[in-house]
Every structure is written in structure tokens, then in C-alpha cells.
Amino acid sequence: MNIKPIRTEQDYQGALKAIAPLFDNQPEMGIRLHGSHGVIN
């Protein structure tokens, strides 16, 4: 994992683009989420 600070508008837009797929994809039926953080088991 490559973590960098968001300092510019370009950094911000790049971060949004990188995480957008995480919100677009719903977990499959039957996949159990683990704990309060929603980690897929």
C-alpha cells in the first residue's frame, strides 16, 4: 500500500479516482463481513 498526503487538488482527485471502485462494487451474496470495519472474510 502506498500512502501519501493529499496536498493539492490533483492529489485529491487522484485519491478519489483510486478509491471509487471500492464504493462501486457491492459484496456478493453470502460473503460474511468481519467485525465493525466491514472487512470481507
N, CA, C, O and CB atoms as a CASP TS submission, in Angstrom:
PFRMAT TS
TARGET T0000
AUTHOR 0000-0000-0000
METHOD Language model
MODEL 1
PARENT N/A
ATOM      1  N   MET     1       0.848  -1.162   0.000  1.00  0.00           N
ATOM      2  CA  MET     1       0.000   0.000   0.000  1.00  0.00           C
ATOM      3  C   MET     1       0.896   1.229   0.000  1.00  0.00           C
ATOM      4  O   MET     1       1.853   1.312   0.770  1.00  0.00           O
ATOM      5  CB  MET     1      -0.966  -0.004   1.214  1.00  0.00           C
ATOM      6  N   ASN     2       0.582   2.178  -0.865  1.00  0.00           N
ATOM      7  CA  ASN     2       1.355   3.401  -0.982  1.00  0.00           C
ATOM      8  C   ASN     2       0.518   4.559  -0.454  1.00  0.00           C
ATOM      9  O   ASN     2      -0.414   5.004  -1.125  1.00  0.00           O
ATOM     10  CB  ASN     2       1.791   3.649  -2.452  1.00  0.00           C
ATOM     11  N   ILE     3       0.838   5.050   0.736  1.00  0.00           N
ATOM     12  CA  ILE     3       0.063   6.122   1.363  1.00  0.00           C
ATOM     13  C   ILE     3       0.854   7.421   1.272  1.00  0.00           C
ATOM     14  O   ILE     3       2.014   7.487   1.678  1.00  0.00           O
ATOM     15  CB  ILE     3      -0.273   5.781   2.848  1.00  0.00           C
ATOM     16  N   LYS     4       0.204   8.458   0.729  1.00  0.00           N
ATOM     17  CA  LYS     4       0.828   9.771   0.596  1.00  0.00           C
ATOM     18  C   LYS     4      -0.141  10.830   1.118  1.00  0.00           C
ATOM     19  O   LYS     4      -1.353  10.613   1.096  1.00  0.00           O
ATOM     20  CB  LYS     4       1.225  10.059  -0.888  1.00  0.00           C
ATOM     21  N   PRO     5       0.367  11.970   1.586  1.00  0.00           N
ATOM     22  CA  PRO     5      -0.535  13.044   1.997  1.00  0.00           C
ATOM     23  C   PRO     5      -1.213  13.681   0.781  1.00  0.00           C
ATOM     24  O   PRO     5      -0.653  13.708  -0.315  1.00  0.00           O
ATOM     25  CB  PRO     5       0.233  14.111   2.799  1.00  0.00           C
ATOM     26  N   ILE     6      -2.411  14.183   0.994  1.00  0.00           N
ATOM     27  CA  ILE     6      -3.136  14.904  -0.057  1.00  0.00           C
ATOM     28  C   ILE     6      -2.834  16.384   0.136  1.00  0.00           C
ATOM     29  O   ILE     6      -3.270  16.993   1.113  1.00  0.00           O
ATOM     30  CB  ILE     6      -4.700  14.617  -0.007  1.00  0.00           C
ATOM     31  N   ARG     7      -2.092  16.951  -0.795  1.00  0.00           N
ATOM     32  CA  ARG     7      -1.662  18.345  -0.658  1.00  0.00           C
ATOM     33  C   ARG     7      -2.221  19.263  -1.733  1.00  0.00           C
ATOM     34  O   ARG     7      -2.318  20.473  -1.530  1.00  0.00           O
ATOM     35  CB  ARG     7      -0.168  18.416  -0.682  1.00  0.00           C
ATOM     36  N   THR     8      -2.583  18.705  -2.857  1.00  0.00           N
ATOM     37  CA  THR     8      -3.054  19.533  -3.965  1.00  0.00           C
ATOM     38  C   THR     8      -4.389  19.003  -4.471  1.00  0.00           C
ATOM     39  O   THR     8      -4.815  17.906  -4.108  1.00  0.00           O
ATOM     40  CB  THR     8      -2.013  19.567  -5.110  1.00  0.00           C
ATOM     41  N   GLU     9      -5.031  19.785  -5.300  1.00  0.00           N
ATOM     42  CA  GLU     9      -6.282  19.345  -5.929  1.00  0.00           C
ATOM     43  C   GLU     9      -6.039  18.103  -6.782  1.00  0.00           C
ATOM     44  O   GLU     9      -6.884  17.209  -6.839  1.00  0.00           O
ATOM     45  CB  GLU     9      -6.888  20.478  -6.793  1.00  0.00           C
ATOM     46  N   GLN    10      -4.897  18.049  -7.437  1.00  0.00           N
ATOM     47  CA  GLN    10      -4.550  16.883  -8.255  1.00  0.00           C
ATOM     48  C   GLN    10      -4.393  15.638  -7.375  1.00  0.00           C
ATOM     49  O   GLN    10      -4.846  14.556  -7.748  1.00  0.00           O
ATOM     50  CB  GLN    10      -3.245  17.148  -9.051  1.00  0.00           C
ATOM     51  N   ASP    11      -3.756  15.786  -6.214  1.00  0.00           N
ATOM     52  CA  ASP    11      -3.643  14.667  -5.269  1.00  0.00           C
ATOM     53  C   ASP    11      -5.027  14.195  -4.829  1.00  0.00           C
ATOM     54  O   ASP    11      -5.294  12.995  -4.767  1.00  0.00           O
ATOM     55  CB  ASP    11      -2.804  15.077  -4.036  1.00  0.00           C
ATOM     56  N   TYR    12      -5.901  15.152  -4.525  1.00  0.00           N
ATOM     57  CA  TYR    12      -7.256  14.847  -4.066  1.00  0.00           C
ATOM     58  C   TYR    12      -8.036  14.089  -5.137  1.00  0.00           C
ATOM     59  O   TYR    12      -8.666  13.072  -4.848  1.00  0.00           O
ATOM     60  CB  TYR    12      -7.997  16.137  -3.685  1.00  0.00           C
ATOM     61  N   GLN    13      -7.992  14.582  -6.364  1.00  0.00           N
ATOM     62  CA  GLN    13      -8.713  13.926  -7.456  1.00  0.00           C
ATOM     63  C   GLN    13      -8.154  12.522  -7.709  1.00  0.00           C
ATOM     64  O   GLN    13      -8.911  11.592  -7.989  1.00  0.00           O
ATOM     65  CB  GLN    13      -8.628  14.775  -8.744  1.00  0.00           C
ATOM     66  N   GLY    14      -6.846  12.373  -7.611  1.00  0.00           N
ATOM     67  CA  GLY    14      -6.231  11.061  -7.784  1.00  0.00           C
ATOM     68  C   GLY    14      -6.662  10.084  -6.700  1.00  0.00           C
ATOM     69  O   GLY    14      -6.899   8.907  -6.975  1.00  0.00           O
ATOM     70  N   ALA    15      -6.764  10.573  -5.467  1.00  0.00           N
ATOM     71  CA  ALA    15      -7.210   9.721  -4.360  1.00  0.00           C
ATOM     72  C   ALA    15      -8.659   9.291  -4.563  1.00  0.00           C
ATOM     73  O   ALA    15      -9.000   8.130  -4.334  1.00  0.00           O
ATOM     74  CB  ALA    15      -7.057  10.455  -3.014  1.00  0.00           C
ATOM     75  N   LEU    16      -9.510  10.215  -4.989  1.00  0.00           N
ATOM     76  CA  LEU    16     -10.911   9.869  -5.250  1.00  0.00           C
ATOM     77  C   LEU    16     -11.023   8.828  -6.354  1.00  0.00           C
ATOM     78  O   LEU    16     -11.821   7.895  -6.258  1.00  0.00           O
ATOM     79  CB  LEU    16     -11.710  11.119  -5.629  1.00  0.00           C
ATOM     80  N   LYS    17     -10.231   8.988  -7.388  1.00  0.00           N
ATOM     81  CA  LYS    17     -10.251   8.031  -8.500  1.00  0.00           C
ATOM     82  C   LYS    17      -9.787   6.649  -8.036  1.00  0.00           C
ATOM     83  O   LYS    17     -10.308   5.631  -8.491  1.00  0.00           O
ATOM     84  CB  LYS    17      -9.360   8.529  -9.658  1.00  0.00           C
ATOM     85  N   ALA    18      -8.810   6.618  -7.135  1.00  0.00           N
ATOM     86  CA  ALA    18      -8.269   5.346  -6.662  1.00  0.00           C
ATOM     87  C   ALA    18      -9.257   4.578  -5.786  1.00  0.00           C
ATOM     88  O   ALA    18      -9.285   3.347  -5.821  1.00  0.00           O
ATOM     89  CB  ALA    18      -6.990   5.586  -5.893  1.00  0.00           C
ATOM     90  N   ILE    19     -10.075   5.296  -4.995  1.00  0.00           N
ATOM     91  CA  ILE    19     -10.983   4.595  -4.080  1.00  0.00           C
ATOM     92  C   ILE    19     -12.391   4.411  -4.628  1.00  0.00           C
ATOM     93  O   ILE    19     -13.177   3.661  -4.049  1.00  0.00           O
ATOM     94  CB  ILE    19     -11.060   5.338  -2.787  1.00  0.00           C
ATOM     95  N   ALA    20     -12.727   5.069  -5.720  1.00  0.00           N
ATOM     96  CA  ALA    20     -14.085   4.970  -6.280  1.00  0.00           C
ATOM     97  C   ALA    20     -14.526   3.528  -6.527  1.00  0.00           C
ATOM     98  O   ALA    20     -15.671   3.198  -6.215  1.00  0.00           O
ATOM     99  CB  ALA    20     -14.161   5.744  -7.579  1.00  0.00           C
ATOM    100  N   PRO    21     -13.678   2.653  -7.071  1.00  0.00           N
ATOM    101  CA  PRO    21     -14.123   1.270  -7.299  1.00  0.00           C
ATOM    102  C   PRO    21     -14.501   0.532  -6.015  1.00  0.00           C
ATOM    103  O   PRO    21     -15.308  -0.397  -6.051  1.00  0.00           O
ATOM    104  CB  PRO    21     -13.038   0.499  -8.010  1.00  0.00           C
ATOM    105  N   LEU    22     -13.929   0.935  -4.892  1.00  0.00           N
ATOM    106  CA  LEU    22     -14.263   0.282  -3.625  1.00  0.00           C
ATOM    107  C   LEU    22     -15.712   0.534  -3.231  1.00  0.00           C
ATOM    108  O   LEU    22     -16.328  -0.296  -2.562  1.00  0.00           O
ATOM    109  CB  LEU    22     -13.334   0.768  -2.518  1.00  0.00           C
ATOM    110  N   PHE    23     -16.256   1.669  -3.638  1.00  0.00           N
ATOM    111  CA  PHE    23     -17.629   2.009  -3.305  1.00  0.00           C
ATOM    112  C   PHE    23     -18.608   1.550  -4.378  1.00  0.00           C
ATOM    113  O   PHE    23     -19.794   1.372  -4.101  1.00  0.00           O
ATOM    114  CB  PHE    23     -17.755   3.499  -3.096  1.00  0.00           C
ATOM    115  N   ASP    24     -18.127   1.361  -5.586  1.00  0.00           N
ATOM    116  CA  ASP    24     -18.993   0.956  -6.690  1.00  0.00           C
ATOM    117  C   ASP    24     -19.331  -0.529  -6.666  1.00  0.00           C
ATOM    118  O   ASP    24     -20.388  -0.924  -7.158  1.00  0.00           O
ATOM    119  CB  ASP    24     -18.342   1.299  -7.999  1.00  0.00           C
ATOM    120  N   ASN    25     -18.462  -1.352  -6.109  1.00  0.00           N
ATOM    121  CA  ASN    25     -18.649  -2.801  -6.117  1.00  0.00           C
ATOM    122  C   ASN    25     -19.255  -3.276  -4.806  1.00  0.00           C
ATOM    123  O   ASN    25     -18.638  -3.147  -3.749  1.00  0.00           O
ATOM    124  CB  ASN    25     -17.318  -3.513  -6.371  1.00  0.00           C
ATOM    125  N   GLN    26     -20.458  -3.823  -4.875  1.00  0.00           N
ATOM    126  CA  GLN    26     -21.119  -4.382  -3.704  1.00  0.00           C
ATOM    127  C   GLN    26     -20.606  -5.802  -3.475  1.00  0.00           C
ATOM    128  O   GLN    26     -20.282  -6.501  -4.435  1.00  0.00           O
ATOM    129  CB  GLN    26     -22.666  -4.369  -3.878  1.00  0.00           C
ATOM    130  N   PRO    27     -20.527  -6.242  -2.201  1.00  0.00           N
ATOM    131  CA  PRO    27     -20.102  -7.621  -1.952  1.00  0.00           C
ATOM    132  C   PRO    27     -21.115  -8.618  -2.491  1.00  0.00           C
ATOM    133  O   PRO    27     -22.308  -8.323  -2.567  1.00  0.00           O
ATOM    134  CB  PRO    27     -19.890  -7.852  -0.457  1.00  0.00           C
ATOM    135  N   GLU    28     -20.636  -9.798  -2.863  1.00  0.00           N
ATOM    136  CA  GLU    28     -21.515 -10.846  -3.377  1.00  0.00           C
ATOM    137  C   GLU    28     -22.384 -11.383  -2.247  1.00  0.00           C
ATOM    138  O   GLU    28     -22.009 -11.321  -1.077  1.00  0.00           O
ATOM    139  CB  GLU    28     -20.694 -11.990  -4.025  1.00  0.00           C
ATOM    140  N   MET    29     -23.540 -11.908  -2.610  1.00  0.00           N
ATOM    141  CA  MET    29     -24.414 -12.520  -1.622  1.00  0.00           C
ATOM    142  C   MET    29     -23.684 -13.691  -0.973  1.00  0.00           C
ATOM    143  O   MET    29     -23.008 -14.465  -1.650  1.00  0.00           O
ATOM    144  CB  MET    29     -25.747 -12.984  -2.268  1.00  0.00           C
ATOM    145  N   GLY    30     -23.827 -13.811   0.328  1.00  0.00           N
ATOM    146  CA  GLY    30     -23.226 -14.921   1.045  1.00  0.00           C
ATOM    147  C   GLY    30     -21.843 -14.631   1.597  1.00  0.00           C
ATOM    148  O   GLY    30     -21.309 -15.431   2.365  1.00  0.00           O
ATOM    149  N   ILE    31     -21.246 -13.492   1.221  1.00  0.00           N
ATOM    150  CA  ILE    31     -19.940 -13.137   1.776  1.00  0.00           C
ATOM    151  C   ILE    31     -20.179 -12.492   3.139  1.00  0.00           C
ATOM    152  O   ILE    31     -20.950 -11.540   3.263  1.00  0.00           O
ATOM    153  CB  ILE    31     -19.141 -12.169   0.813  1.00  0.00           C
ATOM    154  N   ARG    32     -19.511 -13.021   4.150  1.00  0.00           N
ATOM    155  CA  ARG    32     -19.686 -12.518   5.504  1.00  0.00           C
ATOM    156  C   ARG    32     -18.705 -11.380   5.770  1.00  0.00           C
ATOM    157  O   ARG    32     -17.515 -11.500   5.479  1.00  0.00           O
ATOM    158  CB  ARG    32     -19.497 -13.650   6.533  1.00  0.00           C
ATOM    159  N   LEU    33     -19.201 -10.287   6.319  1.00  0.00           N
ATOM    160  CA  LEU    33     -18.328  -9.194   6.711  1.00  0.00           C
ATOM    161  C   LEU    33     -17.840  -9.450   8.123  1.00  0.00           C
ATOM    162  O   LEU    33     -18.596  -9.944   8.959  1.00  0.00           O
ATOM    163  CB  LEU    33     -19.054  -7.828   6.611  1.00  0.00           C
ATOM    164  N   HIS    34     -16.595  -9.123   8.399  1.00  0.00           N
ATOM    165  CA  HIS    34     -15.975  -9.424   9.682  1.00  0.00           C
ATOM    166  C   HIS    34     -15.814  -8.150  10.505  1.00  0.00           C
ATOM    167  O   HIS    34     -15.225  -7.178  10.033  1.00  0.00           O
ATOM    168  CB  HIS    34     -14.613 -10.106   9.477  1.00  0.00           C
ATOM    169  N   GLY    35     -16.325  -8.150  11.712  1.00  0.00           N
ATOM    170  CA  GLY    35     -16.120  -7.053  12.646  1.00  0.00           C
ATOM    171  C   GLY    35     -16.819  -5.771  12.231  1.00  0.00           C
ATOM    172  O   GLY    35     -17.611  -5.750  11.289  1.00  0.00           O
ATOM    173  N   SER    36     -16.512  -4.714  12.949  1.00  0.00           N
ATOM    174  CA  SER    36     -17.174  -3.433  12.714  1.00  0.00           C
ATOM    175  C   SER    36     -16.574  -2.671  11.541  1.00  0.00           C
ATOM    176  O   SER    36     -17.132  -1.658  11.118  1.00  0.00           O
ATOM    177  CB  SER    36     -17.102  -2.582  13.958  1.00  0.00           C
ATOM    178  N   HIS    37     -15.449  -3.138  11.007  1.00  0.00           N
ATOM    179  CA  HIS    37     -14.795  -2.433   9.904  1.00  0.00           C
ATOM    180  C   HIS    37     -15.257  -2.915   8.541  1.00  0.00           C
ATOM    181  O   HIS    37     -14.852  -2.358   7.522  1.00  0.00           O
ATOM    182  CB  HIS    37     -13.303  -2.589  10.008  1.00  0.00           C
ATOM    183  N   GLY    38     -16.086  -3.926   8.504  1.00  0.00           N
ATOM    184  CA  GLY    38     -16.597  -4.414   7.235  1.00  0.00           C
ATOM    185  C   GLY    38     -15.559  -5.109   6.380  1.00  0.00           C
ATOM    186  O   GLY    38     -15.642  -5.064   5.153  1.00  0.00           O
ATOM    187  N   VAL    39     -14.587  -5.749   6.997  1.00  0.00           N
ATOM    188  CA  VAL    39     -13.560  -6.473   6.254  1.00  0.00           C
ATOM    189  C   VAL    39     -14.165  -7.756   5.719  1.00  0.00           C
ATOM    190  O   VAL    39     -14.769  -8.522   6.470  1.00  0.00           O
ATOM    191  CB  VAL    39     -12.319  -6.772   7.144  1.00  0.00           C
ATOM    192  N   ILE    40     -14.006  -7.994   4.433  1.00  0.00           N
ATOM    193  CA  ILE    40     -14.556  -9.214   3.839  1.00  0.00           C
ATOM    194  C   ILE    40     -13.711 -10.397   4.282  1.00  0.00           C
ATOM    195  O   ILE    40     -12.489 -10.400   4.133  1.00  0.00           O
ATOM    196  CB  ILE    40     -14.599  -9.116   2.282  1.00  0.00           C
ATOM    197  N   ASN    41     -14.376 -11.386   4.822  1.00  0.00           N
ATOM    198  CA  ASN    41     -13.727 -12.577   5.355  1.00  0.00           C
ATOM    199  C   ASN    41     -13.393 -13.550   4.259  1.00  0.00           C
ATOM    200  O   ASN    41     -12.839 -14.616   4.527  1.00  0.00           O
ATOM    201  CB  ASN    41     -14.602 -13.246   6.388  1.00  0.00           C
TER
END
